[in-house]
Amino acid sequence: MIDEMRTSFGMSLRLAMHSDTGRVRTNNEDSHGHAWLPDGSLFVVVADGMGGHEAGEVASGLAVQVLEEVVSRDSVADPRERLYHGLLEANEAILQEGRASGTRGMGTTTVAAILRGPEVHIGLVGDSRLYHIRRGHLIWRTLDHTRVQMLVDHGEIPEDDARHHPDAGMLTRALGHSRMADGRPLVPDVLAEPLSIEVGDALVMCSDGLHDLLEDWEIGQVVAGREPLDAAQELVRLACERGGHDNVTVAVVVGGDRAGEYDADWSPPSWEPSEVQVEQTYDEIPLGEITAAAAEAPAAGNGRSKTPLMLGIAAMGGFAVVAVVLAAIALLVALGFLAWST
């Protein structure tokens, strides 16, 4: 458990982190970490590994280690660029470890943030989440990289059905996989513009062991009025009480000493439950071109037992990839036969 408080760019930030194996698993494949960077920024990361035979622990641990090294390397660089490069370098480190150890296929989801006082930069791969809570209400959260979230975004299923959908847990991106579900090379999501937090606001970063079992509004109300460590412990306790089917890891960062009290009469402007999902967009930041606009990445929703779809075979567009490969093989065979006949 971690409970620390420091001043960053004129704002007091208090951080707590708590993790539990849960009630079903025998080992904890989640990893988490933080660092107070030389420029006064706070770096926080939560990673949820997969792969079995301790490979998940290795993958999530590598993600945390490499990300911390990269974001600490040059605190003058744009935080978005550091998160982007950090996620890419973590991905490569996991791929290399998989080749060396013979545990190919291991991977991890990762959500990371750099806080410069009230300014919050966010990077994401997979379905670990970051929630922004104010007065006990959810005002923003990341979107998951899952098959289900794609269905929600395309209007094929309502948001209310996402949690219990048969494809819940099918990831479209994960560190440790060179390609996304649509066949493109892996691209991390980095928020184009930072969040802005106020004193009393809380950020909750977590693995899917939490958000599988607690509704978004519940997370906001649990955090309200609590000190970060108390909030993190209570969230983990509730997840375990409701079955604890997965490892549970929670990081809570508060502007000031504790989160603001729940205010039943207050709600964010234009608040609609679906708006947090639909209006969430990320920009893919090209290497070395932090200000350039890039192609929009497929968004994605929830997770249970995580199933990467990195080859795209079961994802939208995946059949086209397979068809192209088979056609190419058929052409090569035909040409070879023709040459042999001649």
C-alpha positions as CSV (number, residue, x, y, z in Angstrom):
1,M,0.0,0.0,0.0
2,I,1.1,3.5,-0.8
3,D,-0.1,6.8,0.7
4,E,2.0,9.9,-0.2
5,M,1.3,13.6,-0.5
6,R,3.4,16.3,-2.3
7,T,3.0,19.6,-4.0
8,S,3.2,19.6,-7.8
9,F,3.1,22.8,-9.8
10,G,1.3,24.7,-7.0
11,M,-1.3,22.0,-6.2
12,S,-1.1,19.4,-3.4
13,L,-1.5,15.9,-4.8
14,R,-2.2,12.9,-2.5
15,L,-1.8,9.4,-3.9
16,A,-2.7,6.0,-2.6
17,M,-2.4,2.6,-4.3
18,H,-3.8,-0.8,-3.2
19,S,-3.9,-4.2,-4.9
20,D,-5.4,-7.6,-4.0
21,T,-5.2,-11.0,-5.6
22,G,-9.0,-11.4,-5.3
23,R,-11.0,-14.4,-4.2
24,V,-10.3,-16.7,-7.2
25,R,-6.8,-16.3,-8.6
26,T,-3.8,-17.7,-6.8
27,N,-1.3,-15.1,-8.1
28,N,-1.5,-11.4,-8.8
29,E,-0.8,-10.5,-12.4
30,D,-1.5,-6.8,-11.9
31,S,1.3,-4.3,-11.4
32,H,1.3,-0.7,-10.4
33,G,3.9,2.0,-9.8
34,H,4.4,5.7,-9.4
35,A,7.3,8.3,-9.4
36,W,7.7,11.9,-8.5
37,L,9.6,13.2,-11.5
38,P,12.5,15.7,-11.3
39,D,10.2,18.6,-12.6
40,G,7.7,18.0,-9.8
41,S,5.3,16.0,-11.9
42,L,3.6,12.8,-10.6
43,F,3.6,9.7,-12.7
44,V,1.1,6.9,-12.0
45,V,0.6,3.6,-13.8
46,V,-1.7,0.5,-13.4
47,A,-1.1,-2.6,-15.6
48,D,-3.1,-5.8,-15.8
49,G,-1.1,-8.7,-17.2
50,M,-2.3,-11.9,-19.0
51,G,-0.7,-15.0,-20.3
52,G,-0.7,-17.5,-17.4
53,H,2.3,-19.4,-15.8
54,E,3.4,-16.0,-14.3
55,A,3.8,-14.5,-17.8
56,G,1.2,-12.0,-17.0
57,E,3.1,-10.8,-13.9
58,V,6.2,-10.4,-16.0
59,A,4.4,-8.5,-18.7
60,S,2.7,-6.0,-16.4
61,G,5.9,-5.6,-14.3
62,L,7.9,-4.8,-17.5
63,A,5.2,-2.3,-18.6
64,V,5.5,-0.4,-15.3
65,Q,9.3,-0.5,-15.2
66,V,9.9,0.6,-18.8
67,L,7.2,3.4,-18.6
68,E,8.7,4.8,-15.5
69,E,12.2,4.8,-17.1
70,V,11.0,6.5,-20.2
71,V,8.9,9.2,-18.6
72,S,11.7,10.0,-16.1
73,R,14.3,10.2,-18.9
74,D,13.5,13.7,-20.1
75,S,11.1,15.7,-17.9
76,V,11.4,18.7,-20.3
77,A,9.7,16.7,-23.2
78,D,6.0,17.0,-23.8
79,P,4.3,14.6,-21.3
80,R,2.1,13.2,-24.2
81,E,5.2,12.3,-26.1
82,R,6.8,10.6,-23.1
83,L,3.7,8.5,-22.5
84,Y,3.4,7.6,-26.2
85,H,7.1,6.5,-26.5
86,G,6.9,4.8,-23.1
87,L,4.0,2.6,-24.1
88,L,5.7,1.7,-27.4
89,E,9.0,0.9,-25.7
90,A,7.1,-1.2,-23.0
91,N,5.4,-3.1,-25.9
92,E,8.8,-3.9,-27.5
93,A,10.3,-5.0,-24.2
94,I,7.4,-7.4,-23.6
95,L,7.7,-8.8,-27.1
96,Q,11.4,-9.3,-26.7
97,E,11.0,-11.0,-23.3
98,G,8.3,-13.3,-24.8
99,R,10.7,-14.4,-27.5
100,A,13.6,-14.9,-25.1
101,S,11.6,-16.9,-22.5
102,G,9.4,-18.8,-24.9
103,T,6.2,-17.2,-23.4
104,R,4.9,-15.5,-26.6
105,G,1.4,-14.3,-26.2
106,M,1.9,-12.8,-22.8
107,G,0.7,-9.2,-22.6
108,T,-0.8,-6.5,-20.4
109,T,-3.3,-3.7,-20.4
110,T,-1.9,-0.4,-19.2
111,V,-3.3,3.0,-18.2
112,A,-0.7,5.7,-17.2
113,A,-0.9,9.4,-16.3
114,I,1.5,12.3,-15.7
115,L,0.1,15.0,-13.4
116,R,1.6,18.4,-13.6
117,G,-0.4,19.9,-10.7
118,P,-3.9,20.3,-12.1
119,E,-2.9,19.2,-15.6
120,V,-3.4,15.5,-16.3
121,H,-1.9,13.7,-19.3
122,I,-3.2,10.2,-20.0
123,G,-1.9,7.2,-22.1
124,L,-3.8,3.9,-22.6
125,V,-3.6,0.5,-24.1
126,G,-6.3,-2.1,-23.2
127,D,-9.2,-1.9,-20.7
128,S,-7.6,-0.6,-17.5
129,R,-9.3,2.7,-16.8
130,L,-9.0,6.2,-15.4
131,Y,-12.0,7.9,-13.9
132,H,-12.3,11.6,-13.1
133,I,-14.6,12.2,-10.1
134,R,-15.9,15.5,-8.9
135,R,-18.3,15.9,-5.9
136,G,-18.9,12.2,-6.0
137,H,-20.0,12.2,-9.7
138,L,-18.2,10.7,-12.7
139,I,-17.4,13.5,-15.2
140,W,-15.1,11.6,-17.5
141,R,-13.5,8.2,-18.0
142,T,-11.3,6.5,-20.6
143,L,-12.8,4.2,-23.2
144,D,-11.6,0.6,-23.3
145,H,-9.9,-1.1,-26.2
146,T,-12.4,-4.0,-26.5
147,R,-14.6,-5.5,-29.0
148,V,-17.7,-4.6,-27.0
149,Q,-16.8,-0.9,-26.9
150,M,-16.5,-1.0,-30.7
151,L,-20.0,-2.4,-30.9
152,V,-21.3,0.4,-28.6
153,D,-19.5,3.1,-30.6
154,H,-21.0,1.7,-33.8
155,G,-24.5,1.7,-32.3
156,E,-24.8,-2.1,-32.6
157,I,-25.6,-2.6,-28.9
158,P,-26.7,-0.2,-26.1
159,E,-24.2,0.8,-23.5
160,D,-26.3,-0.9,-20.8
161,D,-25.7,-4.3,-22.5
162,A,-22.0,-4.0,-22.7
163,R,-21.1,-5.3,-19.2
164,H,-22.8,-8.7,-19.8
165,H,-22.1,-9.1,-23.5
166,P,-20.6,-12.5,-24.5
167,D,-17.6,-10.7,-26.0
168,A,-16.8,-8.7,-22.9
169,G,-13.1,-9.0,-22.3
170,M,-12.1,-9.4,-25.9
171,L,-9.3,-6.9,-26.2
172,T,-8.5,-5.1,-29.5
173,R,-5.2,-3.8,-28.2
174,A,-2.7,-4.9,-25.6
175,L,1.0,-4.4,-24.9
176,G,2.9,-7.5,-25.9
177,H,1.1,-7.8,-29.2
178,S,2.6,-6.1,-32.3
179,R,-0.7,-5.6,-34.0
180,M,-4.2,-4.4,-33.1
181,A,-7.4,-6.3,-33.9
182,D,-7.8,-4.5,-37.2
183,G,-4.4,-5.6,-38.4
184,R,-2.6,-2.3,-38.0
185,P,0.6,-2.0,-36.0
186,L,0.0,-1.3,-32.3
187,V,-0.7,2.4,-31.6
188,P,-1.2,3.6,-28.0
189,D,-3.9,6.1,-27.3
190,V,-2.7,9.4,-25.7
191,L,-5.2,12.1,-24.8
192,A,-4.8,15.0,-27.2
193,E,-5.5,17.6,-24.5
194,P,-4.9,17.1,-20.8
195,L,-7.7,16.9,-18.2
196,S,-7.9,19.7,-15.7
197,I,-8.6,18.8,-12.1
198,E,-9.5,21.0,-9.1
199,V,-8.9,20.8,-5.4
200,G,-11.2,18.0,-4.2
201,D,-11.3,16.2,-7.5
202,A,-10.2,12.5,-7.6
203,L,-8.7,10.4,-10.2
204,V,-9.3,6.6,-10.0
205,M,-7.1,4.3,-12.0
206,C,-7.9,0.6,-11.9
207,S,-7.7,-2.8,-13.5
208,D,-10.9,-4.5,-14.8
209,G,-11.1,-6.5,-11.6
210,L,-12.7,-3.3,-10.2
211,H,-14.9,-2.0,-13.0
212,D,-16.2,-5.4,-13.9
213,L,-17.9,-5.5,-10.5
214,L,-18.7,-1.8,-9.6
215,E,-20.8,0.6,-11.7
216,D,-19.2,3.9,-12.7
217,W,-21.5,5.8,-10.4
218,E,-20.7,3.6,-7.5
219,I,-17.0,4.3,-7.8
220,G,-17.7,8.0,-7.6
221,Q,-19.8,7.7,-4.5
222,V,-17.3,5.4,-2.7
223,V,-14.5,7.9,-3.3
224,A,-16.5,11.0,-2.3
225,G,-15.3,12.5,1.0
226,R,-12.6,9.9,1.6
227,E,-8.8,10.2,1.9
228,P,-7.2,8.3,-1.0
229,L,-6.0,5.3,0.9
230,D,-9.4,4.8,2.5
231,A,-11.0,5.1,-0.9
232,A,-8.6,2.7,-2.6
233,Q,-9.0,0.1,0.2
234,E,-12.8,0.3,0.2
235,L,-13.0,-0.1,-3.6
236,V,-10.8,-3.2,-3.5
237,R,-12.8,-4.6,-0.5
238,L,-16.1,-4.1,-2.4
239,A,-14.8,-5.9,-5.5
240,C,-13.6,-8.8,-3.4
241,E,-16.9,-8.9,-1.5
242,R,-18.7,-9.2,-4.9
243,G,-16.8,-12.3,-5.9
244,G,-13.3,-11.0,-6.6
245,H,-13.1,-13.1,-9.8
246,D,-9.9,-11.3,-10.9
247,N,-7.0,-9.4,-9.4
248,V,-8.0,-5.9,-8.3
249,T,-5.7,-2.9,-8.4
250,V,-6.7,0.7,-7.6
251,A,-4.8,4.0,-7.6
252,V,-6.5,7.1,-6.2
253,V,-5.1,10.6,-6.7
254,V,-6.8,13.6,-5.0
255,G,-6.2,17.3,-5.5
256,G,-5.7,18.3,-1.9
257,D,-6.0,16.1,1.2
258,R,-9.3,14.2,0.4
259,A,-12.0,13.9,-2.2
260,G,-14.9,16.3,-2.2
261,E,-18.1,15.2,-0.5
262,Y,-20.9,13.7,-2.5
263,D,-23.3,16.4,-3.7
264,A,-26.6,14.9,-4.8
265,D,-27.9,18.2,-6.2
266,W,-24.9,18.8,-8.4
267,S,-24.1,17.2,-11.8
268,P,-21.6,18.1,-14.5
269,P,-23.0,20.4,-17.3
270,S,-24.7,18.4,-20.0
271,W,-24.2,15.2,-18.1
272,E,-25.6,12.1,-19.8
273,P,-24.3,8.6,-18.9
274,S,-23.6,7.8,-22.6
275,E,-21.7,11.1,-23.3
276,V,-18.7,9.9,-21.3
277,Q,-18.5,7.1,-23.8
278,V,-19.5,8.6,-27.1
279,E,-17.6,11.9,-26.9
280,Q,-14.3,10.3,-25.8
281,T,-11.7,10.6,-28.5
282,Y,-8.0,10.1,-28.6
283,D,-5.4,11.3,-31.1
284,E,-2.7,8.9,-32.2
285,I,0.5,10.9,-31.8
286,P,3.1,10.1,-34.5
287,L,6.7,9.6,-33.3
288,G,8.4,12.9,-32.9
289,E,5.4,14.9,-34.1
290,I,3.5,15.6,-31.0
291,T,1.4,18.4,-32.6
292,A,0.4,16.5,-35.8
293,A,-3.1,15.1,-36.2
294,A,-3.3,11.4,-36.9
295,A,-5.9,8.9,-38.0
296,E,-8.5,8.2,-35.4
297,A,-8.0,4.9,-33.5
298,P,-10.8,2.4,-33.0
299,A,-12.2,2.9,-29.5
300,A,-13.1,0.2,-27.3
301,G,-15.6,-1.3,-23.3
302,N,-15.2,-4.0,-20.6
303,G,-13.2,-7.0,-19.7
304,R,-13.5,-10.3,-17.8
305,S,-11.1,-13.0,-18.8
306,K,-9.0,-11.0,-21.2
307,T,-8.8,-12.4,-24.8
308,P,-6.4,-10.6,-27.1
309,L,-7.6,-10.3,-30.8
310,M,-4.4,-8.9,-32.1
311,L,-4.3,-11.0,-35.3
312,G,-7.7,-9.6,-36.2
313,I,-9.2,-13.0,-37.1
314,A,-12.3,-12.6,-34.9
315,A,-12.5,-8.9,-35.1
316,M,-14.2,-6.7,-37.7
317,G,-12.0,-6.6,-40.7
318,G,-10.1,-9.7,-39.6
319,F,-11.6,-12.0,-42.2
320,A,-10.4,-9.6,-44.9
321,V,-6.9,-10.0,-43.6
322,V,-7.1,-13.8,-43.6
323,A,-8.6,-13.7,-47.1
324,V,-5.7,-11.6,-48.4
325,V,-3.2,-14.0,-46.9
326,L,-4.8,-17.1,-48.3
327,A,-5.1,-15.5,-51.7
328,A,-1.4,-14.6,-51.7
329,I,-0.5,-18.2,-50.7
330,A,-2.7,-19.6,-53.5
331,L,-1.0,-17.3,-56.0
332,L,2.4,-18.4,-55.0
333,V,1.5,-22.1,-55.2
334,A,0.0,-21.5,-58.7
335,L,3.1,-19.7,-59.9
336,G,5.3,-22.4,-58.5
337,F,3.3,-25.1,-60.2
338,L,3.4,-23.2,-63.5
339,A,7.2,-22.8,-63.2
340,W,7.6,-26.5,-62.4
341,S,5.4,-27.5,-65.4
342,T,7.3,-25.3,-67.8
